[in-house]
Each structure stands twice: as structure tokens, then as C-alpha cells.
């Protein structure tokens, strides 16, 4: 344990060096490549004594650091990847230092669950959602969708007097959706509902990904009163389309179903008076998924599930640790152990608490509106250049486009990403090969659009 003792004595120097390296990275993130193709030879044998932290840092800097890409930077537009605000960095560091297992709000001397409960309330306030939602932090949209749909599955069972969590699933659970995200489909698979068992609802005509309300009602009527789960979208992947939540709310008054909204990034439209009409009526849903490591701009592995408090008993039935006597009675003592999948998890809420507290509603309104502005700026470039074409209108923060000569899409995108100045992802939309650029990073500016479009024009001359 000599290296461990030495590191303990030199902790100040170790953290100072890491801090300075982190500052250097962030100060030069605009210059760092967004992609790398350099390979690293793996070391497979662990040394006997180890090297200590400073030597390990040197090895990291020699082998890995030079090829770490700027995925948290202003020109990484692949997937829907946010950055990290300064406040969120501070909160994340403290999450590691205090190293809490966030579970019980009282009785175990642990305040971390109180921090999480407060952070959920701050998020509800930011998103203009009512306080009758209960929530918690998980790793991402996949586990957030999983958590919400697991409670929905339990609700389905209760409609016929069954306890699916205890007895197992019997029969087929009906799920309706139009353009579900892959993480929701993956969740259906993990829950035993079947990834291929959802009923496809038609989308609206006119280059839309939103579900057709009239077709949805026809599909509902065909179920002859059988309860079902509806998965709707607050921001689809390709075109950031939103289902008509007000019309779904009306249907919910007539029919018996669990309404889940995947609002991983689109839910942040609620932050802006310009765009909050897109989520009007979403407060009537039974459950909502929101990703914090997207538009909230906190480090990865941060998402929130929101479930109406009236369903808390179903949630406890689904996730309770009823066979662990040392954890107490799940129906009497509040603990996140009984409300979500993980028994052990870090204080994921703290980076979100720091950034929400630091920048408030106005700060996030500015981030959302700034990102939409640069998305529209980029879309303007696409529209003005005859070599490109938009595949769908820009509804919020994502631009879905293609090349006029579709056969050049793959070559163009490979060259673009390999250059390391900007990163985008391929897609397939309405039978067309396309490219997606998603804008959710607080650092992205008009200057980044200008740099990226200049690179795109240069690549066009090489094709």
C-alpha cells in the first residue's frame, strides 16, 4: 500500500495537477479535434506494485489524452450531445469527493436524497411542470424510459387484478406509438414486453414524424376497451417533431391508458416562451423521460424519470427491495431503493443542482434560444447552397439534411468528420440518406457555424 499512502500525502499536488490539466483542456476545447482515428495498443498485464497517481497521469497523457475528442465542445453536433457548464463541473467533482450512495431521505444520516428531491423540484419548476410528479436520477434515456415503462407495465397488470412485478407477465401488453426512440424500444425488450410488439400508429402527412391523432383513436377503438401504453414524443430524433399533447389529453379523458412521453431533449422547449407551445398539455402525462446530459449540459450519465405521484404505490411494487430485511419496510420508509432500478448509485443530482441554482430559468432560456438560433443559421446555409437540401423543416434544434447528389452523402460525411473540425452523424429519413446536426451545447456560437460551413464548402470542391 506504499503508493496509496504516498498518494494520500500528495493529494493536494495530484488534484492541483489534474485541475490544471482540466482547465487547459476547457480553455482550448475549441481547438481540439472532434474525431480521431489513432489506435492505442492495449496493456493487458497489471503491474504488481502499481505506479502511483502522478505516474498513472503521465501514462494517460502519453497514451490516451492526445486522442480524447472534443465531444463536449461547441462543434460536436453528433447524436444529441450537450457540454458541461462550469457549475455542473463543480457539482460533479463534489459528487465524486463526497461519494454518497443516494438512497434514503431520512433515518440513515444521508442528506444526498434530500438534494435529489430538491433538484427534481427545481427541474419541474424549470420545465413548468406541476408538483404532482415524482422523479429521480438514472443514467440516461434508456434507463429513464425503462423506469417509467416498468411502472406502466405494473399499471397494466393492475387493470386486470394482476401483480406483474411479483407474478410475472401474463398475456400481451398493448403498446401504441408512432416514432418511438430506440431506447424506448430497447426498454420494451428488457421489460419482457417485446421490442417488436408495439402497434404502429401512422404519422401525420406533410413531412411529419408526429403521430396522427385520428389514426391513434382508430387504433384505440380497435382494442375494444383493453388498457394499453401510449409512447409519445416530445422531440423526435430526426426532425424534433412533437406529438399533439392537448389532443392526447382529450383522448385520455375518453379511454383508459398509460401515457408516457419521451422528452429526452425536446422537453427543454418548455424553457422558452418562443417554443413552450410545443409541449402544451404534456403535464397530463403519467410519466415523462428527460435527459440532463443533453440540453441541461451536465456530465454524462444523468437523466430523470418523472412519474405522477398518484402512481407511487405501483412504483414501489415494481422496484421494492422487499426481501432485504436490513433495508426496512419499503411501504413505511422512503428510499430511492424502492423507486428505481439501481440499489447503488452516485449523487447524480448534484451537478444538475449546481447548474440549475447557478443559472436559473433565464440562463436556460438563453441556452435553448441560442441553440435554436444557430440551428436556423446552419439551416439557412443548407438552403442557400444548391449542393445541399433540407430533408425536413427545422422545428427546434436539429437540422436534418442531405446532399443533392445522395450518392455522395457517405463520402462527404466521412471526410467532414475525419477533418476533426466538426462532427455530425448519418441518418435515414423518408427513404433518403441524410445527415443530422444537433445543437445543444451551451458553447456553440455563430462563429462555430461559420467555421463548420467553410469546411463543408471546402470538402465539396474535393468530391
C-alpha positions in Angstrom: 0.0 0.0 0.0 3.1 2.3 -0.3 1.7 4.1 -3.4 -1.7 4.6 -1.8 -0.1 6.2 1.3 2.2 8.3 -0.8 -0.8 9.5 -2.9 -2.7 10.4 0.3 0.2 12.5 1.4 0.5 14.2 -2.0 -3.3 14.5 -2.7 -3.1 18.3 -3.0 -0.4 18.1 -5.6 -2.3 15.4 -7.5 -5.5 17.3 -7.6 -3.8 20.5 -8.5 -2.2 18.9 -11.5 -5.4 17.3 -12.6 -7.2 20.6 -12.1 -4.7 22.5 -14.3 -5.0 19.8 -17.0 -8.7 20.2 -16.9 -8.6 23.9 -17.2 -6.1 23.7 -20.1 -8.5 21.3 -21.9 -11.5 23.5 -21.4 -9.7 26.7 -22.4 -8.6 25.1 -25.7 -11.7 22.9 -26.4 -12.4 25.0 -29.5 -9.1 23.8 -31.0 -9.3 20.1 -30.0 -10.4 17.7 -32.8 -13.9 16.3 -32.8 -12.7 12.9 -34.1 -9.6 10.7 -34.0 -8.6 7.6 -35.9 -5.4 6.9 -33.9 -5.1 3.5 -32.4 -3.8 2.6 -29.0 -2.1 -0.7 -28.1 -3.8 -2.2 -25.0 -1.9 -3.2 -21.9 -3.2 -6.5 -20.6 -1.0 -7.2 -17.6 -1.4 -5.3 -14.4 1.8 -4.4 -12.6 2.4 -5.8 -9.2 3.1 -2.6 -7.2 1.3 0.0 -9.4 2.8 3.3 -10.3 1.0 5.9 -8.2 -1.3 8.6 -9.4 1.3 11.0 -10.9 2.9 8.3 -13.0 -0.6 7.0 -14.0 -1.5 10.5 -15.1 1.7 10.7 -17.2 0.8 7.4 -18.8 -2.7 8.6 -19.5 -1.3 11.8 -21.1 1.1 9.8 -23.3 -1.3 7.2 -24.5 -4.9 8.5 -24.3 -5.2 12.2 -23.7 -3.9 13.3 -27.1 -6.8 11.4 -28.8 -9.6 12.4 -26.5 -12.0 14.2 -28.8 -13.9 17.4 -28.0 -17.3 15.7 -27.7 -18.2 18.2 -25.0 -17.1 21.1 -27.3 -19.1 23.5 -29.5 -18.8 21.7 -32.8 -19.7 18.2 -31.8 -23.1 18.0 -33.3 -23.4 14.2 -33.4 -26.3 12.4 -31.6 -27.7 15.0 -29.1 -24.6 15.7 -27.1 -24.5 18.5 -24.6 -21.5 20.0 -22.9 -20.9 20.7 -19.3 -21.4 24.1 -17.7 -18.8 25.4 -15.2 -21.3 24.9 -12.3 -22.0 21.3 -13.4 -18.3 20.6 -13.4 -18.1 21.8 -9.8 -21.1 19.7 -8.8 -19.7 16.6 -10.5 -16.3 17.0 -8.7 -18.1 17.3 -5.4 -20.2 14.2 -6.2 -17.0 12.2 -6.5 -15.4 13.7 -3.5 -18.4 13.2 -1.1 -19.1 9.8 -2.8 -22.6 9.3 -1.5 -24.8 6.4 -2.3 -28.0 8.3 -2.8 -30.9 6.4 -1.4 -32.7 7.3 1.9 -34.0 10.8 2.6 -34.1 10.2 6.4 -33.0 7.8 9.0 -29.6 6.9 7.7 -27.9 10.2 8.2 -27.6 10.8 4.5 -28.7 14.2 3.0 -28.0 13.3 -0.6 -31.5 12.0 -1.3 -32.8 15.4 0.0 -30.6 17.1 -2.6 -32.1 14.9 -5.3 -35.7 15.6 -4.2 -35.0 19.3 -4.3 -33.3 19.1 -7.7 -36.4 17.3 -9.1 -38.5 20.2 -7.8 -36.1 22.7 -9.5 -36.4 20.8 -12.7 -40.2 20.8 -12.5 -40.1 24.5 -12.0 -37.7 25.0 -15.0 -39.9 22.9 -17.2 -43.2 24.4 -15.9 -44.5 21.0 -14.8 -46.8 20.6 -11.8 -45.5 19.4 -8.5 -47.6 16.2 -8.6 -44.7 14.5 -10.5 -42.2 12.4 -8.5 -38.8 11.8 -10.0 -35.3 10.5 -9.6 -32.0 10.4 -11.4 -30.8 7.5 -13.5 -28.0 7.1 -16.2 -29.8 8.1 -19.4 -32.9 8.0 -21.6 -32.7 4.2 -21.8 -33.0 3.7 -18.1 -35.4 6.6 -17.7 -37.7 5.1 -20.3 -37.2 1.7 -18.7 -38.2 3.0 -15.2 -41.3 4.8 -16.5 -42.4 1.9 -18.7 -41.8 -0.6 -15.8 -44.4 1.3 -13.7 -46.7 1.4 -16.8 -46.4 -2.4 -17.1 -47.4 -2.7 -13.4 -50.3 -0.4 -14.1 -51.4 -2.6 -17.0 -51.4 -5.7 -14.8 -53.5 -4.0 -12.1 -56.2 -3.2 -14.6 -56.9 -7.0 -14.6 -56.1 -7.6 -10.9 -52.6 -8.9 -11.5 -49.2 -8.0 -10.0 -46.8 -8.4 -12.8 -43.8 -7.4 -10.7 -44.4 -10.3 -8.3 -46.2 -12.8 -10.5 -44.5 -12.2 -13.9 -46.1 -11.0 -17.1 -49.1 -12.9 -18.3 -50.7 -12.2 -21.7 -49.8 -9.5 -24.2 -49.4 -5.9 -23.2 -50.6 -3.5 -25.9 -48.2 -0.6 -26.7 -49.0 2.1 -29.2 -46.5 4.5 -30.7 -45.7 6.3 -34.0 -42.0 7.3 -33.9 -40.5 5.8 -30.7 -36.9 6.3 -29.9 -34.7 3.2 -29.9 -34.2 3.5 -26.2 -37.9 3.1 -25.6 -38.0 0.0 -27.9 -35.0 -1.4 -26.1 -36.8 -0.9 -22.8 -39.8 -2.9 -24.1 -37.3 -5.7 -24.8 -35.8 -5.5 -21.4 -39.2 -5.5 -19.7 -40.3 -8.6 -21.5 -43.0 -6.8 -23.4 -41.2 -7.4 -26.7 -39.4 -4.9 -28.9 -41.5 -5.9 -31.9 -44.8 -5.9 -30.1 -45.9 -2.3 -30.3 -48.7 -1.2 -32.6 -47.6 1.3 -35.2 -49.6 4.5 -35.3 -49.5 6.4 -38.5 -47.6 9.7 -38.6 -49.2 12.9 -39.9 -48.9 13.8 -43.5 -46.8 16.6 -44.7 -43.2 15.6 -43.8 -44.1 14.9 -40.1 -43.0 12.4 -37.5 -45.8 13.2 -35.1 -48.5 10.7 -34.6 -51.8 11.1 -36.4 -54.4 11.6 -33.8 -57.3 10.3 -35.9 -55.4 7.1 -36.6 -54.4 6.8 -32.9 -58.1 6.9 -32.0 -59.0 4.2 -34.6 -56.2 2.0 -33.1 -57.5 2.6 -29.6 -61.1 1.7 -30.6 -59.9 -1.5 -32.2 -58.6 -2.6 -28.8 -62.3 -2.7 -27.5 -61.6 -1.1 -24.2 -58.4 -3.0 -23.4 -56.0 -0.9 -21.4 -52.7 0.0 -23.2 -49.5 2.1 -23.0 -49.0 5.0 -25.3 -45.4 6.2 -26.0 -45.5 9.7 -27.5 -42.6 12.0 -28.5 -41.5 15.5 -27.3 -38.8 15.9 -30.0 -38.2 13.0 -32.4 -34.6 12.2 -33.4 -34.5 13.3 -37.0 -36.8 16.3 -37.1 -37.6 17.2 -33.5 -41.3 16.7 -34.1 -43.8 16.8 -31.2 -47.0 14.9 -30.8 -50.2 16.8 -30.1 -50.3 16.6 -26.4 -53.5 18.6 -26.0 -55.4 16.1 -28.3 -53.9 13.2 -26.5 -55.1 14.7 -23.2 -58.6 14.8 -24.6 -58.3 11.1 -25.6 -57.1 10.3 -22.1 -60.5 11.5 -20.8 -62.3 9.0 -23.0 -60.0 5.9 -22.9 -58.1 4.0 -20.3 -54.3 4.1 -21.0 -50.9 4.9 -19.5 -49.5 7.9 -21.3 -45.7 8.1 -21.4 -43.7 11.0 -23.1 -40.2 10.6 -24.3 -38.9 14.2 -23.8 -35.2 13.4 -23.6 -34.2 16.7 -25.1 -37.3 18.2 -26.6 -38.8 18.8 -23.2 -36.4 21.7 -22.8 -38.6 23.7 -25.3 -40.6 24.4 -22.1 -37.7 26.8 -21.0 -38.5 29.3 -23.8 -41.7 31.4 -24.3 -40.9 31.1 -28.0 -41.1 27.3 -28.1 -43.0 26.2 -25.0 -46.2 25.8 -27.1 -44.6 22.6 -28.4 -45.2 20.9 -25.0 -48.5 22.3 -24.2 -50.6 19.7 -22.5 -47.7 17.4 -21.5 -48.4 18.0 -17.8 -51.3 15.5 -18.1 -49.0 12.5 -18.9 -48.5 9.7 -16.5 -44.7 9.6 -17.0 -42.0 11.6 -18.7 -38.4 11.0 -19.6 -35.9 13.9 -19.6 -32.2 13.7 -20.3 -30.0 16.1 -18.3 -26.7 15.3 -20.1 -28.3 16.7 -23.2 -29.8 20.2 -23.0 -29.2 20.8 -19.3 -25.5 20.5 -20.1 -24.3 18.3 -17.2 -21.9 15.4 -17.5 -22.9 12.1 -18.9 -24.9 9.5 -17.1 -27.6 11.9 -16.0 -31.3 11.6 -16.8 -34.6 12.0 -14.9 -37.7 9.9 -14.8 -40.9 11.7 -13.8 -44.0 9.7 -12.7 -47.2 11.1 -11.4 -47.2 10.8 -7.6 -50.6 9.1 -7.7 -48.7 6.0 -9.1 -46.2 5.8 -6.3 -47.6 2.6 -4.9 -47.2 1.0 -8.4 -43.7 2.2 -8.5 -42.8 0.7 -5.1 -44.4 -2.6 -6.1 -42.2 -2.6 -9.2 -38.8 -1.7 -7.6 -39.1 -2.5 -3.9 -36.4 -4.5 -2.2 -39.0 -6.5 -0.2 -36.7 -9.4 0.5 -34.0 -7.4 2.2 -34.8 -7.1 5.9 -31.9 -4.8 6.6 -33.4 -2.2 4.3 -36.6 -1.8 6.3 -40.2 -1.9 5.2 -40.5 -0.3 1.7 -44.0 0.8 2.3 -43.1 2.8 5.5 -39.6 4.3 5.0 -38.9 6.4 1.9 -35.9 5.3 0.0 -34.9 5.5 -3.7 -34.0 1.8 -3.4 -37.8 1.2 -3.8 -38.4 3.7 -6.6 -35.9 2.9 -9.3 -33.8 0.1 -10.7 -30.4 0.7 -9.1 -29.7 -0.2 -5.5 -26.4 1.7 -5.6 -25.8 5.0 -7.4 -23.7 8.1 -7.1 -25.1 11.6 -6.3 -26.0 12.3 -10.0 -28.4 15.1 -8.9 -25.6 17.4 -7.6 -24.2 18.6 -11.0 -27.8 19.4 -12.0 -28.5 21.1 -8.7 -25.4 23.3 -9.2 -26.2 24.3 -12.7 -29.9 25.0 -12.1 -29.0 27.0 -9.0 -26.3 28.9 -10.8 -28.0 29.9 -14.0 -31.7 29.7 -13.2 -34.6 29.9 -15.7 -33.2 32.9 -17.6 -29.9 31.1 -18.1 -31.6 28.0 -19.6 -33.9 30.1 -21.7 -30.9 31.8 -23.2 -29.1 28.4 -23.9 -32.2 27.0 -25.6 -32.9 30.0 -27.7 -29.2 30.5 -28.7 -29.0 26.8 -29.8 -32.1 27.2 -31.9 -30.7 30.4 -33.5 -27.5 28.6 -34.6 -29.6 25.7 -35.9 -31.5 28.1 -38.0 -28.3 29.8 -39.1 -27.0 26.4 -40.2 -30.2 25.5 -41.9 -30.0 28.8 -43.8 -26.6 27.8 -45.2 -28.1 24.4 -46.3 -31.0 26.2 -48.0 -28.8 28.6 -49.8 -26.3 26.1 -51.2 -27.6 24.1 -54.2 -25.4 21.1 -53.2 -27.4 20.5 -50.1 -31.1 20.2 -49.2 -33.1 20.1 -46.0 -35.0 16.8 -45.6 -37.4 18.4 -43.0 -38.2 21.8 -41.6 -36.2 22.9 -38.6 -38.7 22.8 -35.7 -36.2 23.4 -32.9 -32.5 22.5 -32.6 -31.7 19.7 -35.1 -31.0 20.1 -38.8 -31.7 17.0 -41.0 -30.3 17.4 -44.5 -28.7 15.6 -47.4 -26.6 16.3 -50.5 -28.4 16.9 -53.7 -26.4 14.0 -55.1 -27.4 11.5 -52.5 -24.7 9.0 -53.6 -22.1 11.4 -52.1 -23.5 11.5 -48.6 -21.3 8.8 -47.0 -18.1 10.1 -48.7 -18.9 13.7 -47.7 -19.7 12.8 -44.1 -16.6 10.6 -43.7 -14.4 13.5 -45.0 -16.1 16.0 -42.8 -15.8 14.0 -39.6 -12.2 12.9 -40.3 -11.2 16.5 -40.5 -11.8 16.9 -36.8 -13.3 20.4 -37.0 -17.0 19.3 -36.7 -18.8 16.1 -36.1 -22.2 15.0 -37.3 -24.0 11.7 -37.6 -25.6 9.8 -40.5 -29.3 9.1 -40.6 -32.1 7.7 -42.8 -35.3 9.7 -43.2 -38.2 9.2 -45.6 -36.3 6.8 -47.7 -33.3 9.2 -48.0 -29.8 9.0 -46.8 -29.2 12.0 -44.6 -27.0 13.8 -42.0 -28.0 15.1 -38.6 -26.6 18.1 -36.8 -28.0 18.6 -33.3 -27.3 21.8 -31.3 -27.5 21.5 -27.5 -24.1 22.7 -26.3 -24.0 26.0 -24.4 -20.7 27.0 -26.0 -21.9 26.8 -29.7 -21.9 30.2 -31.4 -22.4 31.7 -34.8 -18.6 31.6 -35.3 -18.7 27.8 -35.0 -21.4 27.7 -37.7 -19.2 29.8 -39.9 -16.1 27.6 -39.3 -18.1 24.4 -40.0 -19.8 25.6 -43.1 -16.4 26.8 -44.5 -15.1 23.3 -44.0 -18.2 21.8 -45.7 -17.7 24.1 -48.8 -14.0 23.1 -49.0 -14.9 19.4 -49.0 -17.4 20.0 -51.8 -14.6 21.1 -54.0 -12.8 17.8 -53.3 -15.8 15.5 -54.3 
